[in-house]
Amino acid sequence: MLENVISQLFTFISWIISSGGYVGVMALMAIESACVPLPSELIMPFAGYLVFKGQFNLYMVATMGAIGCNPGFSPGV
């Protein structure tokens, strides 16, 4: 059961990143930081794999991931 959920999440994440590029990474990280159960442990390794394959730039992935964490973060809550 749990591996089916993780598989579905990974399919969704890989589809968003593949079709959205850097903006997809930013959007997924914003969703994750808004306390929606979408683990960054599945988002960033896939983006890192695309960096390894030469499809993404490491600095852009890291920057967009960091920018994506900011909208969902709410200090003082």
All heavy atoms as a GROMACS GRO file, in nm:
protein
  572
    1MET      N    1   0.082  -0.120   0.000
    1MET     CA    2   0.000   0.000   0.000
    1MET      C    3   0.087   0.126   0.000
    1MET      O    4   0.067   0.215  -0.081
    1MET     CB    5  -0.093  -0.005   0.122
    1MET     CG    6  -0.170   0.119   0.147
    1MET     SD    7  -0.302   0.138   0.028
    1MET     CE    8  -0.379   0.283   0.087
    2LEU      N    9   0.183   0.131   0.092
    2LEU     CA   10   0.267   0.250   0.102
    2LEU      C   11   0.354   0.270  -0.022
    2LEU      O   12   0.369   0.382  -0.070
    2LEU     CB   13   0.354   0.243   0.227
    2LEU     CG   14   0.444   0.364   0.254
    2LEU    CD1   15   0.359   0.490   0.271
    2LEU    CD2   16   0.531   0.340   0.374
    3GLU      N   17   0.406   0.160  -0.075
    3GLU     CA   18   0.490   0.175  -0.194
    3GLU      C   19   0.407   0.218  -0.315
    3GLU      O   20   0.459   0.286  -0.404
    3GLU     CB   21   0.569   0.049  -0.223
    3GLU     CG   22   0.488  -0.072  -0.261
    3GLU     CD   23   0.574  -0.195  -0.277
    3GLU    OE1   24   0.650  -0.228  -0.184
    3GLU    OE2   25   0.564  -0.256  -0.384
    4ASN      N   26   0.278   0.186  -0.317
    4ASN     CA   27   0.190   0.233  -0.424
    4ASN      C   28   0.171   0.385  -0.414
    4ASN      O   29   0.174   0.455  -0.516
    4ASN     CB   30   0.055   0.162  -0.417
    4ASN     CG   31  -0.033   0.196  -0.536
    4ASN    OD1   32   0.016   0.232  -0.642
    4ASN    ND2   33  -0.163   0.183  -0.516
    5VAL      N   34   0.155   0.436  -0.293
    5VAL     CA   35   0.140   0.580  -0.272
    5VAL      C   36   0.268   0.652  -0.312
    5VAL      O   37   0.264   0.755  -0.383
    5VAL     CB   38   0.104   0.610  -0.124
    5VAL    CG1   39   0.109   0.759  -0.096
    5VAL    CG2   40  -0.033   0.555  -0.091
    6ILE      N   41   0.382   0.600  -0.270
    6ILE     CA   42   0.511   0.662  -0.305
    6ILE      C   43   0.533   0.658  -0.456
    6ILE      O   44   0.581   0.755  -0.515
    6ILE     CB   45   0.626   0.594  -0.228
    6ILE    CG1   46   0.613   0.626  -0.079
    6ILE    CG2   47   0.761   0.640  -0.282
    6ILE    CD1   48   0.710   0.551   0.008
    7SER      N   49   0.494   0.549  -0.519
    7SER     CA   50   0.508   0.538  -0.664
    7SER      C   51   0.422   0.641  -0.735
    7SER      O   52   0.467   0.705  -0.831
    7SER     CB   53   0.469   0.396  -0.708
    7SER     OG   54   0.466   0.387  -0.848
    8GLN      N   55   0.299   0.659  -0.689
    8GLN     CA   56   0.210   0.759  -0.750
    8GLN      C   57   0.265   0.900  -0.730
    8GLN      O   58   0.260   0.984  -0.821
    8GLN     CB   59   0.070   0.748  -0.690
    8GLN     CG   60  -0.003   0.621  -0.724
    8GLN     CD   61  -0.039   0.613  -0.871
    8GLN    OE1   62  -0.063   0.713  -0.937
    8GLN    NE2   63  -0.042   0.492  -0.923
    9LEU      N   64   0.317   0.928  -0.610
    9LEU     CA   65   0.377   1.059  -0.582
    9LEU      C   66   0.497   1.084  -0.673
    9LEU      O   67   0.511   1.193  -0.729
    9LEU     CB   68   0.422   1.068  -0.436
    9LEU     CG   69   0.320   1.115  -0.335
    9LEU    CD1   70   0.378   1.106  -0.195
    9LEU    CD2   71   0.276   1.257  -0.364
   10PHE      N   72   0.582   0.985  -0.688
   10PHE     CA   73   0.699   1.001  -0.772
   10PHE      C   74   0.661   1.023  -0.918
   10PHE      O   75   0.723   1.104  -0.988
   10PHE     CB   76   0.795   0.883  -0.759
   10PHE     CG   77   0.922   0.903  -0.834
   10PHE    CD1   78   1.018   0.990  -0.786
   10PHE    CD2   79   0.944   0.840  -0.954
   10PHE    CE1   80   1.135   1.012  -0.857
   10PHE    CE2   81   1.060   0.861  -1.025
   10PHE     CZ   82   1.156   0.947  -0.976
   11THR      N   83   0.559   0.952  -0.964
   11THR     CA   84   0.512   0.972  -1.102
   11THR      C   85   0.462   1.114  -1.121
   11THR      O   86   0.493   1.180  -1.221
   11THR     CB   87   0.400   0.871  -1.135
   11THR    OG1   88   0.451   0.739  -1.117
   11THR    CG2   89   0.350   0.888  -1.276
   12PHE      N   90   0.385   1.165  -1.024
   12PHE     CA   91   0.334   1.302  -1.030
   12PHE      C   92   0.449   1.403  -1.028
   12PHE      O   93   0.453   1.496  -1.110
   12PHE     CB   94   0.239   1.327  -0.912
   12PHE     CG   95   0.196   1.470  -0.897
   12PHE    CD1   96   0.107   1.525  -0.987
   12PHE    CD2   97   0.244   1.547  -0.793
   12PHE    CE1   98   0.067   1.658  -0.973
   12PHE    CE2   99   0.206   1.678  -0.779
   12PHE     CZ  100   0.116   1.734  -0.869
   13ILE      N  101   0.544   1.384  -0.938
   13ILE     CA  102   0.656   1.477  -0.925
   13ILE      C  103   0.741   1.477  -1.051
   13ILE      O  104   0.778   1.583  -1.102
   13ILE     CB  105   0.740   1.441  -0.800
   13ILE    CG1  106   0.662   1.476  -0.674
   13ILE    CG2  107   0.875   1.511  -0.803
   13ILE    CD1  108   0.722   1.421  -0.547
   14SER      N  109   0.771   1.359  -1.104
   14SER     CA  110   0.854   1.354  -1.224
   14SER      C  111   0.783   1.416  -1.343
   14SER      O  112   0.846   1.480  -1.426
   14SER     CB  113   0.896   1.210  -1.255
   14SER     OG  114   0.785   1.128  -1.278
   15TRP      N  115   0.650   1.402  -1.351
   15TRP     CA  116   0.574   1.463  -1.460
   15TRP      C  117   0.579   1.616  -1.449
   15TRP      O  118   0.601   1.685  -1.549
   15TRP     CB  119   0.431   1.412  -1.458
   15TRP     CG  120   0.345   1.477  -1.562
   15TRP    CD1  121   0.348   1.454  -1.697
   15TRP    CD2  122   0.245   1.576  -1.539
   15TRP    NE1  123   0.255   1.534  -1.758
   15TRP    CE2  124   0.190   1.609  -1.664
   15TRP    CE3  125   0.196   1.638  -1.425
   15TRP    CZ2  126   0.090   1.703  -1.678
   15TRP    CZ3  127   0.096   1.731  -1.439
   15TRP    CH2  128   0.043   1.763  -1.564
   16ILE      N  129   0.559   1.669  -1.329
   16ILE     CA  130   0.562   1.815  -1.309
   16ILE      C  131   0.700   1.870  -1.342
   16ILE      O  132   0.712   1.971  -1.413
   16ILE     CB  133   0.524   1.852  -1.164
   16ILE    CG1  134   0.379   1.818  -1.136
   16ILE    CG2  135   0.550   1.999  -1.135
   16ILE    CD1  136   0.278   1.902  -1.208
   17ILE      N  137   0.805   1.808  -1.294
   17ILE     CA  138   0.940   1.859  -1.319
   17ILE      C  139   0.977   1.844  -1.466
   17ILE      O  140   1.036   1.936  -1.525
   17ILE     CB  141   1.043   1.788  -1.228
   17ILE    CG1  142   1.020   1.828  -1.082
   17ILE    CG2  143   1.185   1.823  -1.271
   17ILE    CD1  144   1.109   1.756  -0.983
   18SER      N  145   0.940   1.734  -1.528
   18SER     CA  146   0.973   1.714  -1.669
   18SER      C  147   0.900   1.814  -1.759
   18SER      O  148   0.956   1.862  -1.857
   18SER     CB  149   0.938   1.572  -1.713
   18SER     OG  150   1.016   1.479  -1.645
   19SER      N  151   0.776   1.844  -1.726
   19SER     CA  152   0.700   1.937  -1.811
   19SER      C  153   0.720   2.083  -1.770
   19SER      O  154   0.711   2.171  -1.855
   19SER     CB  155   0.552   1.902  -1.808
   19SER     OG  156   0.499   1.914  -1.679
   20GLY      N  157   0.746   2.109  -1.643
   20GLY     CA  158   0.758   2.247  -1.596
   20GLY      C  159   0.900   2.299  -1.583
   20GLY      O  160   0.920   2.420  -1.568
   21GLY      N  161   0.997   2.211  -1.584
   21GLY     CA  162   1.136   2.254  -1.572
   21GLY      C  163   1.165   2.314  -1.436
   21GLY      O  164   1.118   2.266  -1.333
   22TYR      N  165   1.242   2.423  -1.438
   22TYR     CA  166   1.280   2.488  -1.312
   22TYR      C  167   1.159   2.544  -1.238
   22TYR      O  168   1.154   2.540  -1.115
   22TYR     CB  169   1.379   2.602  -1.340
   22TYR     CG  170   1.510   2.555  -1.399
   22TYR    CD1  171   1.549   2.594  -1.526
   22TYR    CD2  172   1.595   2.471  -1.328
   22TYR    CE1  173   1.669   2.552  -1.580
   22TYR    CE2  174   1.715   2.428  -1.381
   22TYR     CZ  175   1.751   2.469  -1.508
   22TYR     OH  176   1.869   2.426  -1.561
   23VAL      N  177   1.061   2.592  -1.312
   23VAL     CA  178   0.940   2.644  -1.248
   23VAL      C  179   0.864   2.530  -1.179
   23VAL      O  180   0.804   2.551  -1.074
   23VAL     CB  181   0.851   2.716  -1.352
   23VAL    CG1  182   0.720   2.761  -1.291
   23VAL    CG2  183   0.924   2.835  -1.412
   24GLY      N  184   0.869   2.411  -1.236
   24GLY     CA  185   0.808   2.295  -1.172
   24GLY      C  186   0.873   2.262  -1.039
   24GLY      O  187   0.806   2.231  -0.942
   25VAL      N  188   1.007   2.271  -1.036
   25VAL     CA  189   1.080   2.249  -0.909
   25VAL      C  190   1.037   2.353  -0.807
   25VAL      O  191   1.007   2.321  -0.692
   25VAL     CB  192   1.232   2.254  -0.931
   25VAL    CG1  193   1.307   2.249  -0.798
   25VAL    CG2  194   1.279   2.142  -1.021
   26MET      N  195   1.030   2.479  -0.850
   26MET     CA  196   0.991   2.587  -0.759
   26MET      C  197   0.848   2.566  -0.708
   26MET      O  198   0.821   2.580  -0.588
   26MET     CB  199   1.001   2.722  -0.828
   26MET     CG  200   0.969   2.840  -0.738
   26MET     SD  201   0.980   2.998  -0.821
   26MET     CE  202   0.840   2.990  -0.928
   27ALA      N  203   0.756   2.530  -0.796
   27ALA     CA  204   0.617   2.510  -0.756
   27ALA      C  205   0.602   2.393  -0.659
   27ALA      O  206   0.530   2.405  -0.558
   27ALA     CB  207   0.530   2.487  -0.879
   28LEU      N  208   0.670   2.284  -0.686
   28LEU     CA  209   0.661   2.168  -0.596
   28LEU      C  210   0.721   2.199  -0.459
   28LEU      O  211   0.666   2.157  -0.357
   28LEU     CB  212   0.731   2.048  -0.659
   28LEU     CG  213   0.660   1.984  -0.778
   28LEU    CD1  214   0.749   1.881  -0.844
   28LEU    CD2  215   0.528   1.922  -0.736
   29MET      N  216   0.830   2.273  -0.456
   29MET     CA  217   0.889   2.308  -0.327
   29MET      C  218   0.800   2.406  -0.251
   29MET      O  219   0.793   2.402  -0.128
   29MET     CB  220   1.029   2.367  -0.347
   29MET     CG  221   1.130   2.263  -0.393
   29MET     SD  222   1.150   2.124  -0.280
   29MET     CE  223   1.233   2.204  -0.145
   30ALA      N  224   0.729   2.494  -0.323
   30ALA     CA  225   0.634   2.585  -0.256
   30ALA      C  226   0.518   2.506  -0.196
   30ALA      O  227   0.475   2.534  -0.084
   30ALA     CB  228   0.583   2.689  -0.356
   31ILE      N  229   0.470   2.407  -0.270
   31ILE     CA  230   0.362   2.322  -0.217
   31ILE      C  231   0.411   2.247  -0.093
   31ILE      O  232   0.340   2.240   0.008
   31ILE     CB  233   0.314   2.224  -0.325
   31ILE    CG1  234   0.241   2.299  -0.436
   31ILE    CG2  235   0.224   2.116  -0.266
   31ILE    CD1  236   0.213   2.215  -0.559
   32GLU      N  237   0.532   2.196  -0.099
   32GLU     CA  238   0.587   2.121   0.015
   32GLU      C  239   0.604   2.210   0.138
   32GLU      O  240   0.575   2.168   0.249
   32GLU     CB  241   0.723   2.060  -0.025
   32GLU     CG  242   0.783   1.968   0.078
   32GLU     CD  243   0.877   2.039   0.173
   32GLU    OE1  244   0.928   2.146   0.138
   32GLU    OE2  245   0.898   1.986   0.283
   33SER      N  246   0.648   2.333   0.118
   33SER     CA  247   0.670   2.421   0.233
   33SER      C  248   0.540   2.477   0.289
   33SER      O  249   0.541   2.535   0.398
   33SER     CB  250   0.766   2.534   0.196
   33SER     OG  251   0.705   2.621   0.105
   34ALA      N  252   0.430   2.459   0.218
   34ALA     CA  253   0.299   2.503   0.269
   34ALA      C  254   0.230   2.393   0.349
   34ALA      O  255   0.110   2.396   0.368
   34ALA     CB  256   0.212   2.547   0.152
   35CYS      N  257   0.308   2.295   0.394
   35CYS     CA  258   0.261   2.184   0.479
   35CYS      C  259   0.165   2.089   0.409
   35CYS      O  260   0.084   2.023   0.473
   35CYS     CB  261   0.198   2.237   0.609
   35CYS     SG  262   0.319   2.319   0.712
   36VAL      N  263   0.172   2.083   0.277
   36VAL     CA  264   0.101   1.980   0.202
   36VAL      C  265   0.194   1.859   0.199
   36VAL      O  266   0.313   1.874   0.176
   36VAL     CB  267   0.068   2.029   0.059
   36VAL    CG1  268   0.007   1.918  -0.024
   36VAL    CG2  269  -0.022   2.151   0.064
   37PRO      N  270   0.143   1.740   0.224
   37PRO     CA  271   0.232   1.624   0.232
   37PRO      C  272   0.289   1.582   0.096
   37PRO      O  273   0.249   1.483   0.037
   37PRO     CB  274   0.144   1.515   0.292
   37PRO     CG  275   0.005   1.555   0.258
   37PRO     CD  276   0.005   1.705   0.255
   38LEU      N  277   0.381   1.661   0.047
   38LEU     CA  278   0.453   1.634  -0.078
   38LEU      C  279   0.601   1.644  -0.043
   38LEU      O  280   0.657   1.752  -0.036
   38LEU     CB  281   0.414   1.737  -0.183
   38LEU     CG  282   0.465   1.716  -0.324
   38LEU    CD1  283   0.403   1.588  -0.382
   38LEU    CD2  284   0.428   1.833  -0.411
   39PRO      N  285   0.665   1.532  -0.017
   39PRO     CA  286   0.800   1.534   0.042
   39PRO      C  287   0.908   1.587  -0.052
   39PRO      O  288   0.918   1.546  -0.168
   39PRO     CB  289   0.826   1.389   0.079
   39PRO     CG  290   0.735   1.310  -0.007
   39PRO     CD  291   0.617   1.396  -0.036
   40SER      N  292   0.986   1.680   0.000
   40SER     CA  293   1.100   1.732  -0.077
   40SER      C  294   1.205   1.623  -0.098
   40SER      O  295   1.289   1.636  -0.187
   40SER     CB  296   1.162   1.851  -0.005
   40SER     OG  297   1.211   1.814   0.121
   41GLU      N  298   1.198   1.517  -0.017
   41GLU     CA  299   1.289   1.404  -0.034
   41GLU      C  300   1.263   1.329  -0.163
   41GLU      O  301   1.345   1.248  -0.206
   41GLU     CB  302   1.277   1.307   0.085
   41GLU     CG  303   1.331   1.361   0.215
   41GLU     CD  304   1.232   1.450   0.289
   41GLU    OE1  305   1.117   1.468   0.241
   41GLU    OE2  306   1.269   1.502   0.395
   42LEU      N  307   1.151   1.351  -0.227
   42LEU     CA  308   1.124   1.295  -0.359
   42LEU      C  309   1.143   1.400  -0.470
   42LEU      O  310   1.170   1.363  -0.583
   42LEU     CB  311   0.981   1.241  -0.366
   42LEU     CG  312   0.949   1.119  -0.281
   42LEU    CD1  313   0.802   1.081  -0.296
   42LEU    CD2  314   1.037   1.002  -0.318
   43ILE      N  315   1.128   1.526  -0.437
   43ILE     CA  316   1.138   1.632  -0.537
   43ILE      C  317   1.283   1.658  -0.576
   43ILE      O  318   1.320   1.650  -0.694
   43ILE     CB  319   1.074   1.763  -0.484
   43ILE    CG1  320   0.926   1.742  -0.454
   43ILE    CG2  321   1.094   1.877  -0.584
   43ILE    CD1  322   0.862   1.853  -0.374
   44MET      N  323   1.365   1.690  -0.479
   44MET     CA  324   1.502   1.732  -0.509
   44MET      C  325   1.592   1.620  -0.561
   44MET      O  326   1.674   1.647  -0.648
   44MET     CB  327   1.563   1.802  -0.386
   44MET     CG  328   1.493   1.933  -0.351
   44MET     SD  329   1.475   2.047  -0.491
   44MET     CE  330   1.640   2.115  -0.498
   45PRO      N  331   1.579   1.495  -0.515
   45PRO     CA  332   1.662   1.391  -0.577
   45PRO      C  333   1.632   1.371  -0.726
   45PRO      O  334   1.723   1.346  -0.805
   45PRO     CB  335   1.630   1.265  -0.497
   45PRO     CG  336   1.591   1.316  -0.364
   45PRO     CD  337   1.515   1.444  -0.393
   46PHE      N  338   1.505   1.382  -0.764
   46PHE     CA  339   1.475   1.368  -0.907
   46PHE      C  340   1.534   1.485  -0.986
   46PHE      O  341   1.589   1.466  -1.094
   46PHE     CB  342   1.324   1.360  -0.930
   46PHE     CG  343   1.290   1.340  -1.075
   46PHE    CD1  344   1.319   1.221  -1.139
   46PHE    CD2  345   1.231   1.440  -1.149
   46PHE    CE1  346   1.291   1.202  -1.273
   46PHE    CE2  347   1.202   1.423  -1.283
   46PHE     CZ  348   1.231   1.303  -1.344
   47ALA      N  349   1.525   1.606  -0.930
   47ALA     CA  350   1.587   1.721  -0.996
   47ALA      C  351   1.739   1.702  -1.002
   47ALA      O  352   1.803   1.736  -1.102
   47ALA     CB  353   1.552   1.850  -0.922
   48GLY      N  354   1.797   1.647  -0.896
   48GLY     CA  355   1.940   1.619  -0.895
   48GLY      C  356   1.979   1.516  -0.999
   48GLY      O  357   2.086   1.524  -1.060
   49TYR      N  358   1.892   1.418  -1.022
   49TYR     CA  359   1.918   1.320  -1.126
   49TYR      C  360   1.920   1.388  -1.263
   49TYR      O  361   2.004   1.356  -1.348
   49TYR     CB  362   1.812   1.210  -1.122
   49TYR     CG  363   1.824   1.112  -1.235
   49TYR    CD1  364   1.928   1.020  -1.240
   49TYR    CD2  365   1.731   1.112  -1.339
   49TYR    CE1  366   1.940   0.930  -1.344
   49TYR    CE2  367   1.742   1.022  -1.444
   49TYR     CZ  368   1.846   0.932  -1.446
   49TYR     OH  369   1.858   0.844  -1.550
   50LEU      N  370   1.830   1.482  -1.285
   50LEU     CA  371   1.829   1.554  -1.413
   50LEU      C  372   1.952   1.643  -1.427
   50LEU      O  373   1.999   1.665  -1.538
   50LEU     CB  374   1.700   1.634  -1.427
   50LEU     CG  375   1.573   1.549  -1.440
   50LEU    CD1  376   1.449   1.637  -1.445
   50LEU    CD2  377   1.580   1.459  -1.561
   51VAL      N  378   2.006   1.692  -1.316
   51VAL     CA  379   2.133   1.764  -1.320
   51VAL      C  380   2.243   1.668  -1.363
   51VAL      O  381   2.325   1.700  -1.449
   51VAL     CB  382   2.166   1.828  -1.182
   51VAL    CG1  383   2.309   1.877  -1.178
   51VAL    CG2  384   2.070   1.941  -1.151
   52PHE      N  385   2.245   1.550  -1.304
   52PHE     CA  386   2.344   1.448  -1.338
   52PHE      C  387   2.338   1.412  -1.487
   52PHE      O  388   2.440   1.393  -1.552
   52PHE     CB  389   2.323   1.324  -1.252
   52PHE     CG  390   2.405   1.206  -1.294
   52PHE    CD1  391   2.541   1.202  -1.265
   52PHE    CD2  392   2.348   1.099  -1.360
   52PHE    CE1  393   2.619   1.093  -1.304
   52PHE    CE2  394   2.424   0.990  -1.399
   52PHE     CZ  395   2.560   0.987  -1.370
   53LYS      N  396   2.216   1.403  -1.541
   53LYS     CA  397   2.198   1.369  -1.682
   53LYS      C  398   2.233   1.485  -1.775
   53LYS      O  399   2.239   1.467  -1.895
   53LYS     CB  400   2.053   1.326  -1.708
   53LYS     CG  401   2.010   1.202  -1.635
   53LYS     CD  402   2.074   1.078  -1.690
   53LYS     CE  403   2.003   1.041  -1.819
   53LYS     NZ  404   2.050   0.917  -1.876
   54GLY      N  405   2.254   1.606  -1.719
   54GLY     CA  406   2.290   1.721  -1.800
   54GLY      C  407   2.171   1.800  -1.853
   54GLY      O  408   2.187   1.892  -1.933
   55GLN      N  409   2.051   1.769  -1.806
   55GLN     CA  410   1.932   1.839  -1.852
   55GLN      C  411   1.905   1.965  -1.772
   55GLN      O  412   1.837   2.055  -1.822
   55GLN     CB  413   1.811   1.746  -1.846
   55GLN     CG  414   1.824   1.627  -1.939
   55GLN     CD  415   1.707   1.532  -1.927
   55GLN    OE1  416   1.614   1.554  -1.850
   55GLN    NE2  417   1.712   1.424  -2.002
   56PHE      N  418   1.953   1.972  -1.648
   56PHE     CA  419   1.933   2.088  -1.561
   56PHE      C  420   2.068   2.138  -1.514
   56PHE      O  421   2.167   2.064  -1.512
   56PHE     CB  422   1.850   2.052  -1.439
   56PHE     CG  423   1.700   2.048  -1.460
   56PHE    CD1  424   1.643   2.074  -1.582
   56PHE    CD2  425   1.617   2.017  -1.355
   56PHE    CE1  426   1.506   2.070  -1.600
   56PHE    CE2  427   1.480   2.013  -1.371
   56PHE     CZ  428   1.424   2.041  -1.494
   57ASN      N  429   2.070   2.263  -1.470
   57ASN     CA  430   2.188   2.325  -1.412
   57ASN      C  431   2.176   2.316  -1.260
   57ASN      O  432   2.071   2.350  -1.204
   57ASN     CB  433   2.196   2.471  -1.456
   57ASN     CG  434   2.313   2.545  -1.399
   57ASN    OD1  435   2.335   2.543  -1.279
   57ASN    ND2  436   2.387   2.610  -1.485
   58LEU      N  437   2.282   2.273  -1.193
   58LEU     CA  438   2.279   2.254  -1.048
   58LEU      C  439   2.243   2.383  -0.975
   58LEU      O  440   2.160   2.382  -0.884
   58LEU     CB  441   2.415   2.202  -0.999
   58LEU     CG  442   2.431   2.189  -0.848
   58LEU    CD1  443   2.334   2.085  -0.794
   58LEU    CD2  444   2.573   2.153  -0.813
   59TYR      N  445   2.303   2.495  -1.014
   59TYR     CA  446   2.279   2.621  -0.945
   59TYR      C  447   2.135   2.669  -0.964
   59TYR      O  448   2.075   2.724  -0.873
   59TYR     CB  449   2.379   2.727  -0.990
   59TYR     CG  450   2.520   2.689  -0.953
   59TYR    CD1  451   2.612   2.651  -1.050
   59TYR    CD2  452   2.560   2.685  -0.821
   59TYR    CE1  453   2.741   2.613  -1.017
   59TYR    CE2  454   2.689   2.647  -0.785
   59TYR     CZ  455   2.778   2.612  -0.883
   59TYR     OH  456   2.905   2.573  -0.849
   60MET      N  457   2.080   2.646  -1.083
   60MET     CA  458   1.941   2.686  -1.107
   60MET      C  459   1.844   2.600  -1.027
   60MET      O  460   1.746   2.651  -0.972
   60MET     CB  461   1.909   2.677  -1.257
   60MET     CG  462   1.969   2.789  -1.338
   60MET     SD  463   1.905   2.951  -1.291
   60MET     CE  464   1.735   2.936  -1.338
   61VAL      N  465   1.871   2.470  -1.018
   61VAL     CA  466   1.784   2.381  -0.940
   61VAL      C  467   1.787   2.422  -0.793
   61VAL      O  468   1.683   2.432  -0.728
   61VAL     CB  469   1.825   2.233  -0.957
   61VAL    CG1  470   1.760   2.145  -0.852
   61VAL    CG2  471   1.791   2.184  -1.096
   62ALA      N  472   1.908   2.446  -0.740
   62ALA     CA  473   1.920   2.486  -0.599
   62ALA      C  474   1.852   2.620  -0.574
   62ALA      O  475   1.783   2.637  -0.473
   62ALA     CB  476   2.067   2.492  -0.559
   63THR      N  477   1.870   2.714  -0.665
   63THR     CA  478   1.809   2.846  -0.649
   63THR      C  479   1.657   2.838  -0.657
   63THR      O  480   1.587   2.896  -0.572
   63THR     CB  481   1.862   2.943  -0.757
   63THR    OG1  482   2.003   2.952  -0.744
   63THR    CG2  483   1.799   3.080  -0.743
   64MET      N  484   1.606   2.766  -0.755
   64MET     CA  485   1.460   2.756  -0.767
   64MET      C  486   1.399   2.678  -0.651
   64MET      O  487   1.290   2.710  -0.605
   64MET     CB  488   1.424   2.691  -0.901
   64MET     CG  489   1.464   2.775  -1.020
   64MET     SD  490   1.400   2.943  -1.013
   64MET     CE  491   1.250   2.922  -1.102
   65GLY      N  492   1.470   2.578  -0.600
   65GLY     CA  493   1.422   2.507  -0.482
   65GLY      C  494   1.416   2.597  -0.360
   65GLY      O  495   1.321   2.595  -0.284
   66ALA      N  496   1.518   2.682  -0.344
   66ALA     CA  497   1.521   2.775  -0.231
   66ALA      C  498   1.413   2.882  -0.245
   66ALA      O  499   1.347   2.918  -0.147
   66ALA     CB  500   1.658   2.840  -0.220
   67ILE      N  501   1.394   2.932  -0.367
   67ILE     CA  502   1.289   3.032  -0.389
   67ILE      C  503   1.152   2.970  -0.363
   67ILE      O  504   1.064   3.035  -0.306
   67ILE     CB  505   1.299   3.089  -0.532
   67ILE    CG1  506   1.422   3.177  -0.545
   67ILE    CG2  507   1.173   3.167  -0.570
   67ILE    CD1  508   1.453   3.221  -0.687
   68GLY      N  509   1.135   2.847  -0.405
   68GLY     CA  510   1.008   2.779  -0.383
   68GLY      C  511   0.975   2.757  -0.237
   68GLY      O  512   0.858   2.752  -0.200
   69CYS      N  513   1.075   2.746  -0.153
   69CYS     CA  514   1.050   2.726  -0.009
   69CYS      C  515   1.000   2.852   0.059
   69CYS      O  516   0.937   2.844   0.163
   69CYS     CB  517   1.178   2.679   0.060
   69CYS     SG  518   1.218   2.509   0.025
   70ASN      N  519   1.026   2.966   0.001
   70ASN     CA  520   0.989   3.093   0.067
   70ASN      C  521   0.840   3.125   0.070
   70ASN      O  522   0.791   3.169   0.174
   70ASN     CB  523   1.066   3.209   0.005
   70ASN     CG  524   1.211   3.206   0.043
   70ASN    OD1  525   1.245   3.169   0.153
   70ASN    ND2  526   1.296   3.243  -0.049
   71PRO      N  527   0.762   3.107  -0.036
   71PRO     CA  528   0.619   3.144  -0.028
   71PRO      C  529   0.540   3.066   0.075
   71PRO      O  530   0.450   3.120   0.139
   71PRO     CB  531   0.565   3.115  -0.168
   71PRO     CG  532   0.681   3.106  -0.255
   71PRO     CD  533   0.796   3.064  -0.170
   72GLY      N  534   0.570   2.939   0.092
   72GLY     CA  535   0.495   2.859   0.188
   72GLY      C  536   0.539   2.877   0.331
   72GLY      O  537   0.468   2.840   0.424
   73PHE      N  538   0.656   2.935   0.351
   73PHE     CA  539   0.708   2.954   0.485
   73PHE      C  540   0.641   3.074   0.551
   73PHE      O  541   0.633   3.181   0.495
   73PHE     CB  542   0.859   2.977   0.480
   73PHE     CG  543   0.919   3.006   0.613
   73PHE    CD1  544   0.925   2.908   0.711
   73PHE    CD2  545   0.969   3.130   0.641
   73PHE    CE1  546   0.981   2.936   0.835
   73PHE    CE2  547   1.024   3.159   0.765
   73PHE     CZ  548   1.030   3.061   0.861
   74SER      N  549   0.589   3.054   0.669
   74SER     CA  550   0.520   3.160   0.739
   74SER      C  551   0.580   3.176   0.879
   74SER      O  552   0.545   3.100   0.970
   74SER     CB  553   0.372   3.124   0.749
   74SER     OG  554   0.306   3.214   0.834
   75PRO      N  555   0.671   3.272   0.897
   75PRO     CA  556   0.733   3.287   1.029
   75PRO      C  557   0.631   3.333   1.134
   75PRO      O  558   0.539   3.408   1.105
   75PRO     CB  559   0.842   3.393   1.006
   75PRO     CG  560   0.798   3.467   0.885
   75PRO     CD  561   0.718   3.371   0.802
   76GLY      N  562   0.649   3.287   1.251
   76GLY     CA  563   0.565   3.329   1.361
   76GLY      C  564   0.440   3.245   1.377
   76GLY      O  565   0.353   3.276   1.457
   77VAL      N  566   0.427   3.138   1.300
   77VAL     CA  567   0.310   3.054   1.313
   77VAL      C  568   0.339   2.940   1.406
   77VAL      O  569   0.441   2.887   1.414
   77VAL     CB  570   0.267   2.998   1.175
   77VAL    CG1  571   0.156   2.897   1.189
   77VAL    CG2  572   0.223   3.111   1.087
   0.00000   0.00000   0.00000
